[in-house]
Amino acid sequence: MGNDDVIVSWLLRLMGYEIYCLPKSVVYHKYKLRMSPDKFHSLEKNRQALLLYSLKPSTLAIYFPIIAAVEVLIIGYALLRGKAY
């Protein structure tokens, strides 16, 4: 749950497949957009796993300031949402 489309696209790209954007495409999701603590945890876990799995240490070092800023924002969001997050 969470970021599956990004992970699949990234892995396909690493395997040499080309990824295309179809701006006129329409996707229907059968769910309501709600951020529960479980979904928040899953999204964050998958985002961090994708970064660690797919980027070289040197690339992580280059992007560290951006990643750190995003982490601060995410921690702030979780603190505002309450103890469950």
Buried (B, 14 or more C-beta within 10 A) or exposed (E): EBBEEEBEEBEEEEEEEEEEEEEEEEEEEEEEEEEEEEEBBBBBEBBEEBBEEBBEEEEEEEEEEEBEEEEEEBEEEBEEEEEEB
